[in-house]
Amino acid sequence: MKKNKRKVSVIGSGIGGLAIAVRLAVNGFDVKVFDSNNQPGGKAVEFSVNGFRFDKGPSLLTMPEKIDELFYIAGKNPADYISYSKMNENCRYFFEDGNVIKGYANPKQFANELHKKENVPRNKTLRFLRRNEFIFNSTNYLFLEKSLHKLKTYLSFRVILSALKIPWLNLFSSMHTVNSNTFSNPKIVQIFNRYATYNGSNPYQAPAVLNSITALEFKDGAFFADKGMSSIAKAIYKLAKEIGVKFYFNSEVDKIKVGNGKVEGIIVGNKVIASDIVVCNTDIHYVYNKLLSKEFNVRYRNNQERSSSAIIFYWGVNKIFNQLQIHNILFSKDYKSEFDFIKEGKKIYSDPTIYINVTSKKIKSDAPKDSENWFVMINVPHDNSQDWDKIIKQTRIQIINKINRVLKTSVEDYIICESVVDPRSIEIESHSFKGALYGTSSNTKKSAFFRHPNFSKDIKGLYFCGGSVHPGGGIPLVLSSAKIVEELIKSDCERK
Ligand SMILES: Cc1cc2nc3c(=O)[nH]c(=O)nc-3n(C[C@H](O)[C@H](O)[C@H](O)COP(=O)(O)OP(=O)(O)OC[C@H]3O[C@@H](n4cnc5c(N)ncnc54)[C@H](O)[C@@H]3O)c2cc1C
């Protein structure tokens, strides 16, 4: 490992904070990570109750090679730390008319399923998926791997090549417009529109370039973390400690100390931790409003739309539901109305789309015998001081009624324990402004460019990684942000 005496303080040990800690430690920096929580992982933590284990936040793993890379650069074998497997069926889709569509990972198998169940020509599905893969391959490098805020990025050959493909990248129509022009069947449109929710966006507003998200699942596949999603954070944390990163939990950072336009350190309680470099893994809104003094707030655009949030019920269920698999979606009858409610931001649509994740289908120890651990989530607007207690009560009834209707059961008879999370608790626990799951939304074609850069233009030595800054939320993107920050820091240090 290279020697580098520079001291780095990382604020937050979410997936992004852990990843940048590893990357900088590998480069020989002296890295300390501070988290107000009592454990690493941020949103990606777990909890257990009455013999049921639940992943609290993320449940779907894509692009695991971005996790593996952290182990490879540290000279370790990822398989010694984490294990995951490729899924054959990414998701099972349930509709109110009783139809069930299996979301096979293999494009040909999926095309056959859509043909069998809804008479969609196989070629149409395959052509659509191939086109989305083309969009992904054309945009991935610019939007996910590089800083959008450095001139150097735009001088690269790959970026110039991407720019030449702009007319074919569906930047100027909404996802829904493209999907409904491609498929006449509303169920198929709904299945493909759903991918906008992977980063908390609205398919009726978000540009169709986001159809490239399907490529994550149909090109490389969706994966299952064999010991739960929280094992990702645990594995990176273990690696970070082994390579010399020091962690301080229950340590809320109060301020970032700045002098002469440069970071000098962080303040934790009454202690100053001298630092040459500070990397914030906290929500960017929180950085400007709490951690920095007001003079730096001028450049911060507070008006960017936040992504959607969620209400999640974690149910211990004492029955095996054979019709469910690991990831399941019970679609609303009217997707447009559901998103209109989210956009309007006050009430919750009475027939929400329900996502049910059951990890005990594969990890038997996640639930007692003959039982299942249900993670039941609906998308809701971010916090706007709605009456969440009232909403949770109403929504719980609507969710139960819908599950009973679609799965032909009486699920409330089998719920033996329950915990609930809403936008308020998401904000309190991870300091995510308004409880947004994915930072800012991607609802306009300019969203990517307006998202905060990974560095401060005003304060030397201050960098940002995590879901609220470029390239955005979700585990793969957060891992990309750490890689971008590593490149920026290395290049800034070389210039000195
Ligand atoms: C319910 C839910 C479902 C999701 N589903 C998926 C999914 O299926 N797939 C997917 O890829 N992504 C999903 N996501 C998004 C994904 O979880 C996040 O994008 C990602 O985990 C965010 O990581 P992060 O690095 O930004 O840090 P965060 O997880 O936001 O963590 C930030 C950390 O900073 C700490 N912190 C904040 N302020 C301070 C301070 N002042 N001092 C010290 N520490 C501080 C917090 O305690 C926290 O530990 C989901 C998120 C949620 C909430």
The ligand as an SDF file (V2000), in Angstrom:
LIG
                    3D

 53 58  0  0  0  0  0  0  0  0999 V2000
  -36.4940    1.8600    1.8620 C   0  0  0  0  0  0  0  0  0  0  0  0
  -35.3540    1.9760    0.8800 C   0  0  0  0  0  0  0  0  0  0  0  0
  -35.3010    1.0940   -0.1830 C   0  0  0  0  0  0  0  0  0  0  0  0
  -34.2500    1.1810   -1.0950 C   0  0  0  0  0  0  0  0  0  0  0  0
  -34.1410    0.2330   -2.0820 N   0  0  0  0  0  0  0  0  0  0  0  0
  -33.0150    0.1770   -2.8330 C   0  0  0  0  0  0  0  0  0  0  0  0
  -32.7360   -0.9590   -3.6490 C   0  0  0  0  0  0  0  0  0  0  0  0
  -33.5250   -1.9210   -3.6980 O   0  0  0  0  0  0  0  0  0  0  0  0
  -31.5680   -0.9720   -4.3690 N   0  0  0  0  0  0  0  0  0  0  0  0
  -30.6620    0.0530   -4.3020 C   0  0  0  0  0  0  0  0  0  0  0  0
  -29.6160   -0.0210   -4.9740 O   0  0  0  0  0  0  0  0  0  0  0  0
  -30.8990    1.1340   -3.5130 N   0  0  0  0  0  0  0  0  0  0  0  0
  -32.0210    1.2050   -2.7660 C   0  0  0  0  0  0  0  0  0  0  0  0
  -32.2190    2.2490   -1.9000 N   0  0  0  0  0  0  0  0  0  0  0  0
  -31.2860    3.3840   -1.9320 C   0  0  0  0  0  0  0  0  0  0  0  0
  -29.9720    3.0540   -1.2190 C   0  0  0  0  0  0  0  0  0  0  0  0
  -30.2490    2.4690    0.0250 O   0  0  0  0  0  0  0  0  0  0  0  0
  -29.2040    4.3360   -1.0000 C   0  0  0  0  0  0  0  0  0  0  0  0
  -29.0450    5.0530   -2.2270 O   0  0  0  0  0  0  0  0  0  0  0  0
  -27.8080    4.0880   -0.4530 C   0  0  0  0  0  0  0  0  0  0  0  0
  -27.8000    3.0870    0.5440 O   0  0  0  0  0  0  0  0  0  0  0  0
  -27.3460    5.4210    0.1290 C   0  0  0  0  0  0  0  0  0  0  0  0
  -26.0410    5.3250    0.5720 O   0  0  0  0  0  0  0  0  0  0  0  0
  -25.2300    6.6180    0.9790 P   0  0  0  0  0  0  0  0  0  0  0  0
  -23.7880    6.2780    0.8040 O   0  0  0  0  0  0  0  0  0  0  0  0
  -25.7410    7.8110    0.2650 O   0  0  0  0  0  0  0  0  0  0  0  0
  -25.4540    6.8330    2.5390 O   0  0  0  0  0  0  0  0  0  0  0  0
  -26.6980    6.7310    3.5250 P   0  0  0  0  0  0  0  0  0  0  0  0
  -27.1960    5.3390    3.5370 O   0  0  0  0  0  0  0  0  0  0  0  0
  -27.6530    7.8230    3.2640 O   0  0  0  0  0  0  0  0  0  0  0  0
  -25.9480    6.9730    4.9140 O   0  0  0  0  0  0  0  0  0  0  0  0
  -25.5120    8.2230    5.3460 C   0  0  0  0  0  0  0  0  0  0  0  0
  -24.8210    8.0090    6.6900 C   0  0  0  0  0  0  0  0  0  0  0  0
  -24.3720    9.2960    7.1640 O   0  0  0  0  0  0  0  0  0  0  0  0
  -24.5650    9.3380    8.5690 C   0  0  0  0  0  0  0  0  0  0  0  0
  -24.6130   10.7450    8.9680 N   0  0  0  0  0  0  0  0  0  0  0  0
  -25.4710   11.6970    8.5380 C   0  0  0  0  0  0  0  0  0  0  0  0
  -25.1830   12.8760    9.1170 N   0  0  0  0  0  0  0  0  0  0  0  0
  -24.1160   12.6720    9.9320 C   0  0  0  0  0  0  0  0  0  0  0  0
  -23.3470   13.4990   10.7940 C   0  0  0  0  0  0  0  0  0  0  0  0
  -23.6060   14.7970   10.9570 N   0  0  0  0  0  0  0  0  0  0  0  0
  -22.3160   12.9630   11.4780 N   0  0  0  0  0  0  0  0  0  0  0  0
  -22.0200   11.6510   11.3360 C   0  0  0  0  0  0  0  0  0  0  0  0
  -22.7150   10.8240   10.5380 N   0  0  0  0  0  0  0  0  0  0  0  0
  -23.7500   11.3210    9.8390 C   0  0  0  0  0  0  0  0  0  0  0  0
  -25.8860    8.6020    8.7740 C   0  0  0  0  0  0  0  0  0  0  0  0
  -26.0020    8.1320   10.1150 O   0  0  0  0  0  0  0  0  0  0  0  0
  -25.7530    7.4560    7.7710 C   0  0  0  0  0  0  0  0  0  0  0  0
  -25.1480    6.3250    8.3680 O   0  0  0  0  0  0  0  0  0  0  0  0
  -33.2620    2.1970   -0.9630 C   0  0  0  0  0  0  0  0  0  0  0  0
  -33.3390    3.0970    0.1070 C   0  0  0  0  0  0  0  0  0  0  0  0
  -34.3510    2.9780    1.0410 C   0  0  0  0  0  0  0  0  0  0  0  0
  -34.3880    3.9200    2.2360 C   0  0  0  0  0  0  0  0  0  0  0  0
  1  2  1  0
  2  3  1  0
  2 52  2  0
  3  4  2  0
  4  5  1  0
  4 50  1  0
  5  6  2  0
  6  7  1  0
  6 13  1  0
  7  8  2  0
  7  9  1  0
  9 10  1  0
 10 11  2  0
 10 12  1  0
 12 13  2  0
 13 14  1  0
 14 15  1  0
 14 50  1  0
 15 16  1  0
 16 17  1  0
 16 18  1  0
 18 19  1  0
 18 20  1  0
 20 21  1  0
 20 22  1  0
 22 23  1  0
 23 24  1  0
 24 25  2  0
 24 26  1  0
 24 27  1  0
 27 28  1  0
 28 29  2  0
 28 30  1  0
 28 31  1  0
 31 32  1  0
 32 33  1  0
 33 34  1  0
 33 48  1  0
 34 35  1  0
 35 36  1  0
 35 46  1  0
 36 37  1  0
 36 45  1  0
 37 38  2  0
 38 39  1  0
 39 40  1  0
 39 45  2  0
 40 41  1  0
 40 42  2  0
 42 43  1  0
 43 44  2  0
 44 45  1  0
 46 47  1  0
 46 48  1  0
 48 49  1  0
 50 51  2  0
 51 52  1  0
 52 53  1  0
M  END
$$$$
